[in-house]
Amino acid sequence: MAIAERLRGWLRASGSGRPTERRQAHESFFTWRRSYYLKLALALAAAISLVYALHDPAEGPSGSTWLGYGLGTAGAGLIVWLSWLGVRKRSFTTARGPIQGWLSAHVYLGLLLLLVGTLHTGFQLGFNIHTLAYLLMVLVIVSGIYGAVAYGVLPARITLNRKGGELRTMLMEIDKLNDAALSLADRIDPEAHAVVVRSIAKIRLGGSAWEQLSGRYRNVDDDGGSLERFFALKKQQFGEVVGAARARPQTPPPSPSPAPQASSGGLRSGTTMFVIDHLFDRGNDKAAALLNKLLQAIADRKELVERVNADITLRARLSVWLYLHVPLTVLLLVALLAHILSVFLLW
């Protein structure tokens, strides 16, 4: 009696007392009300393990002993209750506390189910419907463990990756940077404009299911930095042309009367000087400034594209477990029904 009273007092102390608003706002479902359901699950696990260790049937441990039937009934009840809880908890949207409480119960009592189901089998497994129900239960619990860990870790990483913003904001910023890059490229030359247009067409957000889960995306943004290399080379070429033009001695303009025949090389030289006169105003490297701004816009866009794809990956990893957990739970319920019917009707 003294031990039971202490146990009740321990659990009551863990769950008593309404948490303050500040603690409730930051309390995880793992530690809800001072880990109330964790302590409850540990206490039940210890009691069940003790009873199982003291139980010594003549025919050996199995699901057909009184303890086996008791554990089987408790396990079946937990499976049905946890399945109902998985649907029911989605309707709690007004108070944060109840949601955390239901999630905490779902996680820790779901882990307790693994012990209950395993001891119910008496470690006697075979190729039959009973073992199939047990294996489905294990798969459901394992997928649930992944989901619990994912919900405990990934939301913070998503918030950190978004830097306080939203996915929609990042997508809008990418569009703005594309417009800015096109505007800057238009002020440089048609070749630069064409390269920027091609780079925009290569932007790839998301991908296949494997790419989203692994985070390894193909042909992201500018195909491995070729865009930066192109404009860096162009900047170098502009610099070389400007340097050569500044190094040339000043010569008086030619007299219009001789009108010599211009060779093709002379035409190219005259065209180059014409471009230099328009791109560079009295030694100020306007083209280099435009290229620097364009390269910065491209770098900012690439960083945003990587963050958007990282956001897609994190959200995919956060939700992928449900595509296994929910169908496996349905299969488990069907197998559980078949298991119960076969035990009471066929055996």
Sine and cosine of phi, psi and omega as CSV:
sin_phi,cos_phi,sin_psi,cos_psi,sin_omega,cos_omega
0.00,0.00,-0.65,0.76,-0.02,-1.00
-0.90,0.44,-0.64,0.76,0.02,-1.00
-0.91,0.41,-0.67,0.75,0.01,-1.00
-0.89,0.45,-0.65,0.76,0.01,-1.00
-0.91,0.43,-0.65,0.76,0.04,-1.00
-0.90,0.44,-0.64,0.77,0.01,-1.00
-0.90,0.44,-0.71,0.71,0.04,-1.00
-0.89,0.46,-0.64,0.76,0.03,-1.00
-0.91,0.41,-0.59,0.80,0.03,-1.00
-0.91,0.42,-0.71,0.71,0.02,-1.00
-0.93,0.36,-0.62,0.79,0.01,-1.00
-0.91,0.41,-0.62,0.78,0.03,-1.00
-0.92,0.39,-0.55,0.83,0.01,-1.00
-0.94,0.34,-0.57,0.82,-0.09,-1.00
-0.98,-0.21,-0.12,0.99,-0.06,-1.00
-0.99,0.11,0.34,-0.94,0.06,-1.00
1.00,0.07,0.80,-0.60,0.02,-1.00
-0.99,0.16,0.80,-0.60,-0.03,-1.00
-0.92,0.39,0.47,-0.88,0.03,-1.00
-0.94,0.35,0.26,-0.96,-0.02,-1.00
-0.89,0.46,-0.62,0.79,-0.02,-1.00
-0.92,0.39,-0.72,0.70,-0.02,-1.00
-0.93,0.37,-0.60,0.80,-0.01,-1.00
-0.90,0.43,-0.56,0.83,-0.04,-1.00
-0.94,0.35,-0.45,0.89,-0.07,-1.00
-0.92,-0.39,0.07,1.00,-0.09,-1.00
-0.98,0.21,0.77,-0.64,0.02,-1.00
-0.99,0.11,0.42,-0.91,0.04,-1.00
-0.93,0.37,-0.31,0.95,0.07,-1.00
-0.91,0.41,-0.57,0.82,-0.08,-1.00
-0.89,-0.45,0.43,0.91,-0.07,-1.00
-0.84,0.54,0.78,-0.63,0.00,-1.00
0.75,0.66,0.81,0.58,0.06,-1.00
0.86,0.51,0.68,0.73,0.06,-1.00
0.86,0.52,0.72,0.70,-0.07,-1.00
-0.86,0.51,-0.78,0.63,-0.07,-1.00
-0.96,0.29,-0.45,0.89,0.11,-0.99
-0.90,0.44,-0.72,0.69,0.02,-1.00
-0.91,0.41,-0.63,0.78,0.04,-1.00
-0.89,0.45,-0.70,0.71,0.01,-1.00
-0.91,0.43,-0.65,0.76,0.03,-1.00
-0.91,0.42,-0.65,0.76,0.02,-1.00
-0.90,0.43,-0.70,0.71,0.02,-1.00
-0.91,0.41,-0.63,0.78,0.01,-1.00
-0.90,0.44,-0.67,0.74,0.02,-1.00
-0.90,0.44,-0.68,0.73,0.00,-1.00
-0.91,0.42,-0.69,0.73,0.00,-1.00
-0.91,0.42,-0.67,0.74,0.01,-1.00
-0.90,0.44,-0.63,0.78,0.02,-1.00
-0.91,0.42,-0.72,0.70,0.02,-1.00
-0.89,0.46,-0.67,0.74,0.00,-1.00
-0.90,0.43,-0.62,0.79,0.00,-1.00
-0.93,0.37,-0.57,0.82,0.00,-1.00
-0.99,0.15,-0.33,0.94,-0.02,-1.00
-0.97,0.23,0.81,-0.58,-0.05,-1.00
-0.67,-0.74,0.97,0.25,0.00,-1.00
-0.94,0.34,0.45,-0.89,-0.03,-1.00
-0.91,0.42,-0.59,0.81,-0.03,-1.00
-1.00,0.05,0.04,1.00,0.00,-1.00
1.00,-0.03,0.34,-0.94,0.00,-1.00
-0.92,0.40,0.68,-0.73,0.04,-1.00
-0.26,-0.97,0.03,-1.00,0.02,-1.00
-0.98,0.20,-0.11,0.99,-0.05,-1.00
-0.99,-0.12,0.01,1.00,0.09,-1.00
-0.99,0.10,0.14,-0.99,0.00,-1.00
-0.89,0.45,-0.60,0.80,0.04,-1.00
-0.94,0.33,-0.61,0.80,0.03,-1.00
-0.88,0.47,-0.69,0.73,0.04,-1.00
-0.91,0.42,-0.62,0.79,0.02,-1.00
-0.91,0.42,-0.72,0.70,0.03,-1.00
-0.92,0.39,-0.59,0.81,0.04,-1.00
-0.90,0.43,-0.66,0.75,0.04,-1.00
-0.91,0.42,-0.69,0.73,0.03,-1.00
-0.90,0.43,-0.66,0.75,0.01,-1.00
-0.91,0.43,-0.69,0.73,0.03,-1.00
-0.89,0.46,-0.65,0.76,0.04,-1.00
-0.90,0.44,-0.65,0.76,0.04,-1.00
-0.90,0.43,-0.66,0.75,0.00,-1.00
-0.88,0.48,-0.74,0.67,-0.01,-1.00
-0.91,0.42,-0.69,0.73,-0.04,-1.00
-0.91,0.41,-0.70,0.71,0.01,-1.00
-0.92,0.40,-0.58,0.81,0.05,-1.00
-0.91,0.42,-0.68,0.73,0.05,-1.00
-0.91,0.42,-0.62,0.79,0.00,-1.00
-0.90,0.43,-0.59,0.81,0.01,-1.00
-0.89,0.46,-0.50,0.86,0.06,-1.00
-1.00,0.08,-0.66,0.75,-0.09,-1.00
-0.91,0.42,-0.61,0.79,-0.10,-1.00
-0.91,0.42,-0.31,0.95,0.01,-1.00
-0.95,0.31,-0.26,0.96,0.00,-1.00
-1.00,0.01,-0.14,0.99,0.02,-1.00
-1.00,0.07,0.97,-0.23,-0.05,-1.00
-0.80,-0.60,-0.07,1.00,-0.11,-0.99
-0.99,-0.11,-0.60,0.80,-0.06,-1.00
-0.87,-0.49,0.71,-0.70,-0.04,-1.00
-0.96,0.29,-0.62,0.79,-0.04,-1.00
-0.84,0.54,-0.82,0.57,0.00,-1.00
-0.82,0.57,-0.63,0.78,0.02,-1.00
-0.88,0.48,-0.71,0.70,0.00,-1.00
-0.91,0.42,-0.61,0.79,0.01,-1.00
-0.90,0.43,-0.71,0.70,0.02,-1.00
-0.90,0.44,-0.67,0.74,0.01,-1.00
-0.89,0.45,-0.67,0.74,0.01,-1.00
-0.88,0.47,-0.70,0.72,0.05,-1.00
-0.89,0.45,-0.67,0.74,-0.02,-1.00
-0.88,0.48,-0.67,0.74,-0.06,-1.00
-0.94,0.33,-0.80,0.59,-0.15,-0.99
-0.97,0.23,-0.59,0.80,0.07,-1.00
-0.96,0.27,-0.44,0.90,0.12,-0.99
-0.92,0.40,-0.63,0.78,0.09,-1.00
-0.92,0.40,-0.60,0.80,0.06,-1.00
-0.88,0.47,-0.56,0.83,0.01,-1.00
-0.86,0.51,-0.55,0.84,0.02,-1.00
-0.88,0.48,-0.67,0.75,0.04,-1.00
-0.93,0.36,-0.71,0.70,-0.03,-1.00
-0.88,0.48,-0.72,0.69,-0.01,-1.00
-0.92,0.40,-0.62,0.78,-0.01,-1.00
-0.92,0.39,-0.70,0.71,0.02,-1.00
-0.93,0.36,-0.49,0.87,0.05,-1.00
-0.89,0.47,-0.60,0.80,-0.01,-1.00
-0.95,0.32,-0.34,0.94,-0.09,-1.00
0.91,0.41,0.33,0.94,-0.03,-1.00
0.88,0.48,0.49,0.87,0.07,-1.00
-0.93,-0.37,0.98,-0.21,-0.06,-1.00
-0.87,-0.49,0.42,-0.91,0.01,-1.00
-0.30,-0.95,-0.19,-0.98,0.01,-1.00
-1.00,-0.04,0.99,0.15,-0.02,-1.00
-0.44,-0.90,0.04,-1.00,-0.06,-1.00
-0.92,0.40,-0.48,0.88,-0.02,-1.00
-0.93,0.37,-0.70,0.72,0.05,-1.00
-0.92,0.38,-0.59,0.81,0.05,-1.00
-0.87,0.49,-0.69,0.73,0.03,-1.00
-0.89,0.46,-0.64,0.77,0.01,-1.00
-0.91,0.41,-0.71,0.71,-0.01,-1.00
-0.90,0.44,-0.64,0.77,0.06,-1.00
-0.89,0.46,-0.63,0.78,0.05,-1.00
-0.88,0.47,-0.69,0.73,0.01,-1.00
-0.89,0.46,-0.68,0.73,0.01,-1.00
-0.90,0.43,-0.64,0.77,0.03,-1.00
-0.89,0.45,-0.68,0.74,-0.02,-1.00
-0.93,0.38,-0.66,0.75,0.01,-1.00
-0.89,0.45,-0.71,0.70,0.04,-1.00
-0.90,0.44,-0.56,0.83,0.06,-1.00
-0.92,0.38,-0.59,0.81,0.06,-1.00
-0.89,0.46,-0.69,0.72,0.05,-1.00
-0.87,0.50,-0.70,0.72,0.00,-1.00
-0.88,0.47,-0.65,0.76,0.01,-1.00
-0.90,0.43,-0.69,0.72,0.02,-1.00
-0.91,0.42,-0.66,0.75,-0.01,-1.00
-0.88,0.47,-0.70,0.72,0.00,-1.00
-0.94,0.33,-0.36,0.93,0.04,-1.00
-1.00,0.09,-0.35,0.94,-0.12,-0.99
-0.91,-0.41,-0.73,0.68,-0.20,-0.98
-0.94,0.35,-0.60,0.80,0.01,-1.00
-0.83,0.56,-0.62,0.78,0.03,-1.00
-0.92,0.40,-0.61,0.79,0.03,-1.00
-0.93,0.37,-0.58,0.82,0.05,-1.00
-0.90,0.43,-0.71,0.70,0.02,-1.00
-0.88,0.47,-0.67,0.74,0.01,-1.00
-0.90,0.43,-0.66,0.75,-0.01,-1.00
-0.92,0.39,-0.56,0.83,0.00,-1.00
-0.98,0.19,-0.20,0.98,0.04,-1.00
0.82,0.58,0.71,0.71,0.05,-1.00
0.99,0.15,-0.06,1.00,0.00,-1.00
-0.98,-0.18,-0.32,-0.95,0.02,-1.00
-0.81,-0.59,0.30,-0.95,0.01,-1.00
-0.88,0.48,-0.64,0.77,0.01,-1.00
-0.88,0.47,-0.62,0.79,0.02,-1.00
-0.90,0.43,-0.66,0.75,0.01,-1.00
-0.91,0.42,-0.63,0.78,0.03,-1.00
-0.91,0.42,-0.65,0.76,0.05,-1.00
-0.90,0.43,-0.61,0.79,0.01,-1.00
-0.92,0.40,-0.58,0.81,0.07,-1.00
-0.88,0.47,-0.67,0.74,0.04,-1.00
-0.88,0.47,-0.66,0.75,0.01,-1.00
-0.90,0.43,-0.65,0.76,0.01,-1.00
-0.93,0.38,-0.56,0.83,0.09,-1.00
-0.89,0.46,-0.70,0.71,0.02,-1.00
-0.89,0.45,-0.66,0.75,0.01,-1.00
-0.91,0.42,-0.65,0.76,0.02,-1.00
-0.90,0.44,-0.66,0.75,0.03,-1.00
-0.90,0.43,-0.65,0.76,0.01,-1.00
-0.90,0.44,-0.67,0.74,0.02,-1.00
-0.93,0.38,-0.65,0.76,0.00,-1.00
-0.90,0.43,-0.58,0.82,0.04,-1.00
-0.88,0.48,-0.51,0.86,-0.03,-1.00
-0.99,0.11,-0.11,0.99,0.02,-1.00
-0.99,-0.11,-0.94,0.33,0.06,-1.00
-0.16,-0.99,0.25,-0.97,-0.01,-1.00
-0.86,0.51,-0.55,0.83,0.00,-1.00
-0.90,0.44,-0.69,0.73,0.04,-1.00
-0.89,0.46,-0.65,0.76,0.03,-1.00
-0.87,0.48,-0.70,0.71,-0.02,-1.00
-0.90,0.44,-0.64,0.77,0.00,-1.00
-0.91,0.41,-0.65,0.76,0.01,-1.00
-0.91,0.41,-0.64,0.77,0.04,-1.00
-0.87,0.49,-0.68,0.73,0.02,-1.00
-0.91,0.42,-0.60,0.80,0.00,-1.00
-0.92,0.39,-0.60,0.80,0.04,-1.00
-0.91,0.42,-0.63,0.78,0.01,-1.00
-0.91,0.41,-0.41,0.91,-0.03,-1.00
-1.00,0.06,-0.13,0.99,0.00,-1.00
-0.88,0.47,0.76,-0.65,-0.06,-1.00
-0.76,-0.65,0.93,-0.38,0.04,-1.00
-0.97,-0.26,0.83,-0.56,-0.05,-1.00
0.99,0.16,-0.25,-0.97,-0.02,-1.00
0.20,-0.98,-0.44,-0.90,0.01,-1.00
-0.94,0.35,0.15,-0.99,0.01,-1.00
-0.87,0.49,-0.65,0.76,0.01,-1.00
-0.92,0.40,-0.66,0.75,0.02,-1.00
-0.89,0.46,-0.66,0.75,0.00,-1.00
-0.91,0.42,-0.65,0.76,-0.03,-1.00
-0.97,0.24,-0.62,0.79,-0.03,-1.00
-0.99,0.13,-0.42,0.91,-0.05,-1.00
0.99,0.17,0.19,0.98,0.02,-1.00
-0.97,-0.25,0.98,-0.22,-0.07,-1.00
-0.97,-0.23,0.61,-0.79,0.01,-1.00
-1.00,-0.05,0.57,-0.82,0.13,-0.99
0.80,0.61,0.75,0.66,0.01,-1.00
-0.98,0.20,0.76,-0.65,0.11,-0.99
0.86,0.52,-0.99,-0.14,-0.21,-0.98
-0.92,-0.39,0.47,0.88,0.13,-0.99
0.85,0.52,0.86,0.51,0.15,-0.99
0.97,0.22,0.44,0.90,0.09,-1.00
1.00,0.07,0.18,0.98,-0.01,-1.00
-0.91,0.42,-0.49,0.87,0.01,-1.00
-0.92,0.40,-0.70,0.72,0.04,-1.00
-0.89,0.46,-0.65,0.76,0.00,-1.00
-0.90,0.44,-0.61,0.79,0.01,-1.00
-0.88,0.47,-0.75,0.66,-0.05,-1.00
-0.96,0.27,-0.48,0.88,0.11,-0.99
-0.91,0.42,-0.65,0.76,0.06,-1.00
-0.91,0.42,-0.64,0.77,0.00,-1.00
-0.91,0.40,-0.62,0.78,0.04,-1.00
-0.89,0.45,-0.65,0.76,0.04,-1.00
-0.89,0.45,-0.65,0.76,0.02,-1.00
-0.90,0.44,-0.67,0.74,0.05,-1.00
-0.87,0.49,-0.67,0.74,-0.01,-1.00
-0.89,0.45,-0.63,0.77,0.03,-1.00
-0.91,0.41,-0.67,0.75,0.02,-1.00
-0.90,0.44,-0.68,0.73,-0.01,-1.00
-0.91,0.41,-0.66,0.75,0.01,-1.00
-0.88,0.47,-0.66,0.75,0.03,-1.00
-0.92,0.40,-0.61,0.79,-0.01,-1.00
-0.93,0.37,-0.61,0.79,-0.01,-1.00
-0.95,0.30,-0.49,0.87,-0.01,-1.00
-0.97,0.22,-0.32,0.95,-0.02,-1.00
-0.95,0.32,0.69,-0.73,0.05,-1.00
-0.93,0.36,0.52,-0.85,0.02,-1.00
-0.95,0.31,0.76,-0.65,0.03,-1.00
-0.85,-0.53,0.57,-0.82,0.02,-1.00
-0.91,0.42,0.46,-0.89,0.01,-1.00
-0.90,0.43,0.58,-0.81,-0.02,-1.00
-0.92,0.39,0.49,-0.87,0.03,-1.00
-0.95,0.32,0.67,-0.74,-0.05,-1.00
-0.96,0.29,-0.29,0.96,-0.12,-0.99
-0.94,0.34,-0.64,0.77,-0.07,-1.00
-0.93,0.38,-0.60,0.80,-0.01,-1.00
0.76,0.66,0.91,0.43,-0.02,-1.00
-0.94,0.33,0.36,-0.93,0.04,-1.00
-0.96,0.29,0.78,-0.62,-0.03,-1.00
-1.00,-0.01,0.80,-0.60,0.08,-1.00
-0.98,0.19,0.14,-0.99,0.01,-1.00
-0.90,0.44,-0.58,0.81,0.05,-1.00
-0.90,0.43,-0.61,0.79,0.04,-1.00
-0.91,0.41,-0.60,0.80,0.03,-1.00
-0.91,0.42,-0.67,0.74,0.01,-1.00
-0.91,0.41,-0.61,0.79,0.02,-1.00
-0.91,0.42,-0.66,0.75,0.02,-1.00
-0.91,0.41,-0.63,0.77,0.03,-1.00
-0.90,0.43,-0.67,0.75,0.02,-1.00
-0.87,0.49,-0.70,0.72,0.01,-1.00
-0.91,0.42,-0.55,0.83,0.03,-1.00
-0.91,0.41,-0.69,0.72,0.02,-1.00
-0.90,0.44,-0.68,0.73,-0.01,-1.00
-0.87,0.49,-0.67,0.74,-0.01,-1.00
-0.88,0.48,-0.53,0.84,-0.04,-1.00
-1.00,0.05,-0.49,0.87,-0.03,-1.00
-1.00,0.08,-0.51,0.86,-0.10,-1.00
-0.86,-0.51,0.88,-0.48,-0.05,-1.00
-0.98,-0.18,0.97,-0.22,0.08,-1.00
0.82,0.57,0.71,0.71,0.10,-1.00
1.00,0.02,-0.11,0.99,0.04,-1.00
-0.99,0.13,0.83,-0.56,-0.10,-1.00
-0.99,0.13,0.99,0.15,-0.01,-1.00
-0.93,0.37,-0.62,0.78,-0.01,-1.00
-0.89,0.46,-0.68,0.74,0.02,-1.00
-0.90,0.45,-0.61,0.79,0.04,-1.00
-0.90,0.43,-0.67,0.74,0.04,-1.00
-0.89,0.45,-0.66,0.75,0.01,-1.00
-0.91,0.42,-0.63,0.78,0.04,-1.00
-0.88,0.47,-0.70,0.71,0.03,-1.00
-0.90,0.45,-0.65,0.76,0.00,-1.00
-0.91,0.41,-0.69,0.72,0.03,-1.00
-0.89,0.46,-0.61,0.80,0.04,-1.00
-0.92,0.40,-0.66,0.75,0.04,-1.00
-0.89,0.46,-0.65,0.76,0.01,-1.00
-0.91,0.41,-0.66,0.75,0.02,-1.00
-0.91,0.42,-0.67,0.74,0.04,-1.00
-0.90,0.44,-0.65,0.76,0.01,-1.00
-0.91,0.42,-0.67,0.74,0.00,-1.00
-0.88,0.47,-0.66,0.75,0.02,-1.00
-0.90,0.45,-0.63,0.78,0.03,-1.00
-0.93,0.37,-0.65,0.76,0.03,-1.00
-0.87,0.49,-0.67,0.74,0.02,-1.00
-0.90,0.43,-0.63,0.78,0.03,-1.00
-0.93,0.37,-0.62,0.78,0.04,-1.00
-0.90,0.44,-0.70,0.71,0.03,-1.00
-0.91,0.41,-0.58,0.82,0.08,-1.00
-0.90,0.43,-0.61,0.79,0.05,-1.00
-0.90,0.43,-0.67,0.74,0.03,-1.00
-0.88,0.47,-0.67,0.74,0.00,-1.00
-0.90,0.43,-0.72,0.70,-0.02,-1.00
-0.90,0.44,-0.66,0.75,0.01,-1.00
-0.94,0.34,-0.53,0.85,0.07,-1.00
-0.92,0.40,-0.69,0.73,0.03,-1.00
-0.92,0.38,-0.44,0.90,0.01,-1.00
-0.96,0.26,-0.50,0.87,-0.11,-0.99
-0.95,-0.32,-0.18,0.98,-0.11,-0.99
-0.90,0.44,-0.53,0.85,-0.07,-1.00
-0.89,0.45,-0.48,0.87,0.01,-1.00
-0.90,0.43,-0.49,0.87,0.02,-1.00
-0.94,0.35,-0.24,0.97,0.12,-0.99
-0.97,-0.26,-0.67,0.74,-0.12,-0.99
-0.90,0.44,-0.72,0.70,-0.06,-1.00
-0.94,0.34,-0.78,0.63,0.04,-1.00
-0.88,0.48,-0.63,0.78,0.03,-1.00
-0.90,0.43,-0.57,0.82,0.05,-1.00
-0.91,0.42,-0.67,0.75,0.04,-1.00
-0.89,0.46,-0.71,0.71,0.04,-1.00
-0.89,0.46,-0.61,0.79,0.03,-1.00
-0.89,0.46,-0.69,0.73,0.01,-1.00
-0.89,0.47,-0.64,0.77,0.03,-1.00
-0.91,0.41,-0.71,0.70,0.01,-1.00
-0.91,0.41,-0.59,0.81,0.03,-1.00
-0.89,0.45,-0.69,0.72,0.04,-1.00
-0.88,0.47,-0.68,0.73,0.04,-1.00
-0.90,0.44,-0.63,0.78,0.02,-1.00
-0.88,0.47,-0.73,0.69,-0.03,-1.00
-0.91,0.40,-0.71,0.71,-0.02,-1.00
-0.90,0.44,-0.65,0.76,0.00,-1.00
-0.92,0.40,-0.55,0.83,0.00,-1.00
-0.95,0.32,-0.70,0.71,-0.11,-0.99
-1.00,0.00,-0.34,0.94,-0.04,-1.00
-0.96,-0.27,-0.52,0.85,-0.11,-0.99
-0.97,-0.24,-0.42,0.91,-0.04,-1.00
-0.99,-0.10,0.00,0.00,0.00,0.00
